[in-house]
Amino acid sequence: MINKEILKDNLLKLYDNRLSSKDRQELANFTPITKYDSNIIVETLKAKLTENLPEIARDAHELILNLVINTDFNSEAYKIYYQRILPIFEKLYSNLSQNGKNKLLQILAMMNVPKSLAMFVEFVTDPSCDDNYDIYRSIKTFIEIDEECVDILFPALNKVFEYKDFRAVGVIELANQLYSDKKLTNHPLENDLSIIKAWLDNTDPSEFSYGVTGCATLSLIKDKESKKLLNLATKHPGLEVRLEAVFSQIILGIDGAKQKLEEFCLDPRISTLAIAYAVELGLYEQIEQEHQDILNNQDFILTSEMSYWLMHEREYGRPPSKTEIWDKRGIIDNSNEYLFKYYYPDSKDFNKLVLQGIGYAYLNKDNEYQVYSNSKIYQTPKEAYIDYVFEFKE
């Protein structure tokens, strides 16, 4: 049990590297509740605002920031942060590790008051700010922002557009949502689409998602240049970019786009996402009626789901160039198991496909399925089944 005296003592030991592993874990799990707790945290941070801190002090800062994140938003403790912690953050930021900076940005977003928002904008738009997913995620938290605070974010956040990086993706996606919700009167890209053009010209597969965001944005900026760029995007090497372009073309009423969406629904590499778009647009019922033999085929469905699984951000983040069934059989009672080979372009030669791993799908008697992937390359299906199922029956 951590009382205020133990909390104060443990925080000081933390900076001196004298805290035991057990006490450190207990501190990491501690939830500040009272104003005494948060005052001790604030005073400790204030006392440790020094330049050229050793690595252990940076780690201590990070743990304390976790305590702030863990604090109940509606508690007495949090009210102290509003009153006292922002001036400390302003000085602390440059002394943090990158992970610590990410946590501080998360806290500023959570506080959601004019001063914290202004500080967030200042840090994120700085050229030295690291470009990473945590910052992107922090930017996206403002989707629920109060309308009166939008002017603090825009146009100030527009500065990140010159970097054309993942921060800019987050800002544009945020702007898209606020603009759609009518919280933002003018879209920040309505008079300059050069960043989207740059993303669509980019052939780096790891950044194809930028082009997807660009295409979604073009559906909101309904001018001739938008339609021109969407036409360019339909020829993009990224399958997911081409699908997003077609989706936006349908929204803008461009001829021929519905037929292209139908073709994507029949492509197992991207079918699951394309079908979701068709449903959203009210077009799927007709497509399904015309292609029941394909869309209701078990092999097609599971191959499509395998490909969709690989699109997850924790997997490859984009659809495979090719997915094929390697083997299928019933190993577990009343079920079917599938193995898939999936391929992505070679990092040095986009036209050359490389086997990246073996996927597995399990389908039970109720037609409920699960899919998994493994970057390990197996020589035989039996080896893969042993890994996936842990029990192989020939």
C-alpha positions as CSV (number, residue, x, y, z in Angstrom):
1,M,0.0,0.0,0.0
2,I,1.5,3.4,-1.0
3,N,0.7,6.3,1.2
4,K,1.9,9.9,0.5
5,E,5.1,9.5,2.5
6,I,6.0,6.2,0.8
7,L,5.1,7.8,-2.6
8,K,7.4,10.7,-1.9
9,D,10.3,8.5,-0.8
10,N,9.9,6.1,-3.7
11,L,9.9,8.8,-6.3
12,L,13.2,10.2,-4.9
13,K,14.7,6.7,-4.9
14,L,13.5,6.2,-8.4
15,Y,15.7,9.1,-9.6
16,D,18.7,7.9,-7.6
17,N,18.3,4.4,-9.0
18,R,17.8,3.1,-5.4
19,L,14.3,1.7,-5.9
20,S,14.0,-2.1,-5.7
21,S,12.3,-3.9,-8.6
22,K,9.4,-4.9,-6.4
23,D,8.8,-1.3,-5.3
24,R,9.3,0.0,-8.8
25,Q,6.6,-2.4,-10.1
26,E,4.3,-1.3,-7.2
27,L,4.9,2.3,-8.1
28,A,4.2,1.7,-11.8
29,N,0.8,0.1,-10.9
30,F,-0.1,2.9,-8.5
31,T,-3.2,5.1,-9.3
32,P,-3.0,8.6,-7.9
33,I,-6.3,9.6,-6.3
34,T,-5.9,12.4,-3.9
35,K,-4.5,15.9,-4.4
36,Y,-1.6,15.0,-2.1
37,D,-0.6,12.3,-4.5
38,S,-0.6,14.6,-7.5
39,N,1.1,17.4,-5.6
40,I,4.0,15.0,-4.7
41,I,4.2,14.1,-8.4
42,V,4.3,17.7,-9.5
43,E,6.9,18.7,-6.9
44,T,9.1,15.8,-7.8
45,L,9.1,16.7,-11.5
46,K,9.7,20.3,-10.7
47,A,12.7,19.5,-8.6
48,K,14.2,17.3,-11.3
49,L,14.1,19.8,-14.2
50,T,17.8,19.8,-15.1
51,E,19.7,19.7,-18.3
52,N,21.8,16.7,-19.6
53,L,20.0,14.2,-17.4
54,P,21.5,10.7,-17.2
55,E,19.4,7.9,-18.8
56,I,18.1,6.7,-15.5
57,A,16.5,10.1,-14.9
58,R,14.8,10.0,-18.3
59,D,13.4,6.6,-17.3
60,A,12.2,8.0,-14.0
61,H,10.4,10.9,-15.9
62,E,8.7,8.3,-18.1
63,L,7.4,6.3,-15.1
64,I,6.1,9.5,-13.5
65,L,4.3,10.4,-16.7
66,N,2.7,7.0,-16.6
67,L,1.4,7.9,-13.1
68,V,-0.2,11.0,-14.6
69,I,-1.8,8.9,-17.3
70,N,-3.1,6.5,-14.7
71,T,-4.7,9.2,-12.6
72,D,-8.5,9.2,-12.6
73,F,-9.6,12.0,-14.9
74,N,-12.4,13.0,-12.5
75,S,-10.4,12.8,-9.3
76,E,-9.2,15.6,-7.0
77,A,-5.7,14.5,-8.1
78,Y,-6.3,15.5,-11.7
79,K,-7.4,19.0,-10.8
80,I,-3.9,19.7,-9.5
81,Y,-2.4,18.8,-12.9
82,Y,-4.6,21.4,-14.5
83,Q,-3.4,24.0,-12.0
84,R,0.3,23.2,-11.8
85,I,1.8,20.8,-14.2
86,L,1.7,22.5,-17.6
87,P,4.5,25.0,-16.9
88,I,6.6,22.0,-15.9
89,F,5.8,20.1,-19.0
90,E,6.9,23.1,-21.1
91,K,10.4,22.8,-19.6
92,L,10.5,19.0,-19.3
93,Y,9.8,18.1,-22.9
94,S,13.3,18.6,-24.3
95,N,14.7,16.5,-21.4
96,L,12.6,13.4,-22.3
97,S,13.4,10.3,-24.3
98,Q,11.3,9.9,-27.4
99,N,9.0,7.5,-25.6
100,G,8.6,10.0,-22.8
101,K,7.8,12.7,-25.3
102,N,5.1,10.5,-26.8
103,K,3.6,10.0,-23.3
104,L,3.7,13.8,-22.6
105,L,1.9,14.5,-25.9
106,Q,-0.7,11.9,-24.9
107,I,-1.3,13.7,-21.6
108,L,-1.6,17.1,-23.2
109,A,-4.2,15.6,-25.6
110,M,-6.1,14.1,-22.6
111,M,-6.2,17.3,-20.7
112,N,-7.9,19.0,-23.6
113,V,-7.8,22.6,-22.4
114,P,-6.7,25.6,-24.4
115,K,-3.2,25.8,-22.9
116,S,-2.5,22.1,-23.2
117,L,-3.7,22.1,-26.8
118,A,-1.5,25.0,-27.7
119,M,1.5,23.3,-26.1
120,F,0.6,20.1,-28.0
121,V,0.6,22.0,-31.3
122,E,3.9,23.7,-30.5
123,F,5.6,20.3,-29.8
124,V,4.1,18.4,-32.7
125,T,4.8,21.0,-35.3
126,D,8.5,21.4,-34.3
127,P,10.8,20.0,-37.1
128,S,12.7,17.9,-34.6
129,C,9.5,16.1,-33.4
130,D,9.9,12.4,-34.2
131,D,7.5,10.9,-36.7
132,N,5.9,7.8,-35.3
133,Y,2.6,6.0,-34.7
134,D,2.2,7.2,-31.1
135,I,2.2,10.8,-32.3
136,Y,-0.2,9.9,-35.0
137,R,-2.5,8.3,-32.5
138,S,-2.3,11.3,-30.1
139,I,-3.3,13.6,-33.0
140,K,-6.3,11.4,-33.8
141,T,-7.6,11.7,-30.2
142,F,-8.9,15.2,-31.0
143,I,-11.7,13.8,-33.2
144,E,-14.0,14.3,-30.2
145,I,-12.7,17.8,-29.5
146,D,-15.1,20.6,-28.4
147,E,-16.0,22.9,-31.3
148,E,-14.7,26.0,-29.5
149,C,-11.2,24.4,-29.3
150,V,-10.9,23.6,-33.0
151,D,-9.4,27.1,-33.7
152,I,-6.5,26.2,-31.4
153,L,-5.6,23.3,-33.6
154,F,-6.3,24.7,-37.1
155,P,-4.6,26.3,-38.9
156,A,-1.7,26.0,-36.5
157,L,-1.3,22.2,-37.2
158,N,-1.1,22.9,-40.9
159,K,2.6,23.5,-40.5
160,V,3.2,19.7,-40.4
161,F,2.1,19.4,-44.1
162,E,5.5,20.6,-45.2
163,Y,7.0,17.5,-43.7
164,K,4.7,15.1,-45.6
165,D,5.2,12.5,-42.9
166,F,3.0,10.4,-40.7
167,R,2.2,13.4,-38.5
168,A,0.7,15.0,-41.6
169,V,-1.4,11.9,-42.2
170,G,-2.8,12.2,-38.6
171,V,-3.6,15.9,-39.0
172,I,-5.3,15.4,-42.4
173,E,-7.4,12.5,-41.0
174,L,-8.4,14.7,-38.1
175,A,-9.3,17.5,-40.4
176,N,-11.4,15.2,-42.5
177,Q,-13.4,14.1,-39.5
178,L,-13.9,17.6,-38.1
179,Y,-14.8,18.9,-41.5
180,S,-17.3,16.1,-42.0
181,D,-18.8,16.9,-38.6
182,K,-19.0,20.6,-39.5
183,K,-16.7,21.6,-36.7
184,L,-14.2,22.8,-39.2
185,T,-15.5,25.4,-41.7
186,N,-12.8,25.1,-44.3
187,H,-10.7,22.1,-45.1
188,P,-7.0,22.9,-44.7
189,L,-6.1,21.4,-48.1
190,E,-8.9,22.9,-50.1
191,N,-6.6,25.3,-51.9
192,D,-3.4,23.1,-52.1
193,L,-3.5,19.4,-52.8
194,S,0.3,19.1,-53.4
195,I,0.8,16.9,-50.3
196,I,-1.7,14.4,-51.7
197,K,0.0,14.5,-55.1
198,A,3.3,13.8,-53.4
199,W,1.8,10.8,-51.6
200,L,0.3,9.4,-54.7
201,D,3.6,9.7,-56.5
202,N,5.3,7.8,-53.7
203,T,6.1,4.2,-54.6
204,D,7.4,3.1,-51.2
205,P,5.0,0.3,-50.1
206,S,5.5,1.1,-46.4
207,E,3.9,4.5,-47.1
208,F,1.0,3.5,-49.3
209,S,-1.4,4.2,-46.4
210,Y,-0.6,7.9,-46.9
211,G,-2.1,7.6,-50.4
212,V,-5.2,6.0,-48.9
213,T,-5.7,9.0,-46.6
214,G,-5.1,11.3,-49.6
215,C,-7.8,9.6,-51.6
216,A,-10.3,9.7,-48.7
217,T,-9.6,13.4,-48.4
218,L,-10.2,14.0,-52.1
219,S,-13.8,12.9,-51.7
220,L,-14.3,15.9,-49.4
221,I,-12.7,18.5,-51.7
222,K,-15.0,18.3,-54.6
223,D,-13.1,20.1,-57.4
224,K,-11.6,19.3,-60.8
225,E,-8.1,18.8,-59.3
226,S,-9.5,16.2,-56.9
227,K,-11.1,14.2,-59.7
228,K,-7.8,14.4,-61.7
229,L,-5.8,13.1,-58.7
230,L,-8.3,10.3,-58.1
231,N,-8.0,9.2,-61.7
232,L,-4.2,9.1,-61.1
233,A,-4.7,7.1,-57.9
234,T,-6.7,4.3,-59.8
235,K,-3.4,3.5,-61.5
236,H,-1.4,3.4,-58.2
237,P,0.8,0.3,-57.6
238,G,-0.9,-0.1,-54.2
239,L,-4.1,-2.2,-54.3
240,E,-5.5,-0.5,-51.2
241,V,-4.9,3.0,-52.7
242,R,-6.7,2.0,-55.9
243,L,-9.7,0.7,-53.9
244,E,-9.9,3.9,-51.9
245,A,-9.7,6.0,-55.0
246,V,-12.6,4.1,-56.5
247,F,-14.6,4.5,-53.3
248,S,-14.1,8.3,-53.4
249,Q,-14.9,8.3,-57.1
250,I,-18.3,6.7,-56.4
251,I,-19.0,9.3,-53.7
252,L,-18.2,12.0,-56.3
253,G,-20.4,10.3,-58.9
254,I,-17.7,9.6,-61.4
255,D,-18.8,7.2,-64.2
256,G,-17.3,3.7,-64.2
257,A,-16.3,3.6,-60.6
258,K,-19.1,1.2,-59.5
259,Q,-17.9,-1.3,-62.0
260,K,-14.4,-1.1,-60.6
261,L,-15.7,-1.6,-57.1
262,E,-17.4,-4.7,-58.2
263,E,-14.1,-6.0,-59.6
264,F,-12.4,-5.3,-56.2
265,C,-15.1,-7.3,-54.5
266,L,-14.2,-10.3,-56.6
267,D,-10.4,-10.0,-55.9
268,P,-9.6,-12.1,-52.8
269,R,-6.6,-9.9,-52.0
270,I,-8.9,-6.9,-51.1
271,S,-12.4,-8.4,-51.3
272,T,-13.3,-8.1,-47.6
273,L,-12.6,-4.4,-47.5
274,A,-14.2,-3.8,-50.9
275,I,-17.4,-5.6,-49.7
276,A,-17.5,-3.4,-46.6
277,Y,-17.4,-0.3,-48.9
278,A,-20.0,-1.8,-51.2
279,V,-22.3,-2.4,-48.2
280,E,-21.7,1.2,-47.0
281,L,-22.6,2.6,-50.4
282,G,-25.7,0.3,-50.7
283,L,-24.3,-1.5,-53.7
284,Y,-23.4,-4.9,-52.3
285,E,-26.8,-6.7,-52.6
286,Q,-26.8,-6.4,-56.4
287,I,-23.1,-7.4,-56.6
288,E,-23.8,-10.5,-54.5
289,Q,-26.8,-11.5,-56.6
290,E,-24.7,-11.5,-59.7
291,H,-21.7,-13.3,-58.2
292,Q,-23.0,-15.6,-55.6
293,D,-21.0,-18.6,-56.8
294,I,-17.7,-16.7,-56.1
295,L,-18.6,-14.6,-53.1
296,N,-20.3,-17.4,-51.1
297,N,-17.5,-19.9,-51.9
298,Q,-15.7,-21.1,-48.8
299,D,-12.2,-21.1,-50.3
300,F,-12.8,-17.5,-51.6
301,I,-14.1,-16.2,-48.3
302,L,-11.2,-17.6,-46.3
303,T,-8.6,-16.5,-48.8
304,S,-10.1,-13.0,-48.6
305,E,-10.1,-13.1,-44.8
306,M,-6.5,-14.2,-44.8
307,S,-5.5,-11.2,-47.0
308,Y,-7.6,-8.9,-44.8
309,W,-5.8,-10.1,-41.7
310,L,-2.5,-9.3,-43.3
311,M,-3.7,-5.7,-43.8
312,H,-3.8,-5.1,-40.1
313,E,-1.3,-2.5,-38.8
314,R,0.3,-5.1,-36.5
315,E,0.8,-7.4,-39.5
316,Y,1.9,-6.0,-42.9
317,G,-0.3,-3.0,-43.0
318,R,-1.3,-3.6,-46.6
319,P,-2.8,-6.4,-48.7
320,P,-0.6,-9.1,-50.1
321,S,0.3,-9.1,-53.8
322,K,-0.8,-12.7,-53.9
323,T,-2.5,-15.2,-51.5
324,E,-3.0,-18.8,-52.4
325,I,-4.3,-21.9,-50.7
326,W,-1.3,-24.2,-50.0
327,D,-3.2,-27.0,-48.2
328,K,-6.6,-27.8,-46.6
329,R,-7.9,-30.7,-44.6
330,G,-9.8,-31.6,-41.4
331,I,-7.5,-32.1,-38.5
332,I,-9.6,-31.1,-35.5
333,D,-13.0,-32.8,-35.3
334,N,-15.9,-31.1,-37.2
335,S,-13.6,-28.5,-38.6
336,N,-11.6,-27.5,-41.7
337,E,-8.0,-26.1,-41.6
338,Y,-6.4,-24.1,-44.3
339,L,-2.8,-23.1,-45.0
340,F,-2.0,-20.2,-47.2
341,K,1.1,-18.9,-48.9
342,Y,1.2,-15.1,-49.1
343,Y,3.6,-12.9,-51.1
344,Y,4.7,-9.3,-51.1
345,P,7.0,-7.4,-53.5
346,D,10.7,-7.7,-53.1
347,S,12.1,-4.6,-51.3
348,K,14.5,-3.9,-54.2
349,D,12.3,-5.0,-57.1
350,F,8.6,-4.2,-56.9
351,N,7.8,-6.5,-59.8
352,K,9.3,-9.5,-58.1
353,L,7.1,-11.4,-55.5
354,V,8.6,-13.0,-52.4
355,L,7.0,-15.6,-50.2
356,Q,6.7,-13.9,-46.8
357,G,5.0,-16.6,-44.7
358,I,2.4,-19.2,-44.2
359,G,-1.1,-18.3,-43.0
360,Y,-3.6,-20.5,-41.2
361,A,-7.4,-20.5,-41.1
362,Y,-9.6,-22.6,-38.8
363,L,-13.3,-23.1,-39.8
364,N,-15.6,-24.9,-37.3
365,K,-18.9,-26.7,-38.0
366,D,-20.8,-23.4,-37.4
367,N,-18.8,-21.7,-40.2
368,E,-17.1,-19.5,-37.6
369,Y,-13.5,-18.9,-38.5
370,Q,-10.2,-17.6,-37.2
371,V,-7.1,-16.6,-39.2
372,Y,-3.5,-16.3,-38.2
373,S,-0.2,-15.6,-39.9
374,N,3.4,-16.7,-39.4
375,S,6.5,-15.3,-41.1
376,K,8.2,-18.7,-40.8
377,I,8.6,-20.5,-44.1
378,Y,7.7,-24.2,-43.8
379,Q,8.9,-26.9,-46.1
380,T,5.8,-29.1,-45.8
381,P,2.2,-28.5,-44.7
382,K,2.7,-31.0,-41.9
383,E,5.4,-28.7,-40.3
384,A,3.0,-25.8,-40.4
385,Y,0.1,-27.7,-39.0
386,I,2.2,-28.9,-36.0
387,D,3.0,-25.2,-35.2
388,Y,-0.5,-24.0,-35.7
389,V,-2.6,-26.8,-34.3
390,F,0.0,-28.4,-31.9
391,E,-1.5,-31.8,-32.9
392,F,-1.3,-33.3,-36.3
393,K,-3.5,-36.1,-37.5
394,E,-2.8,-37.5,-41.0
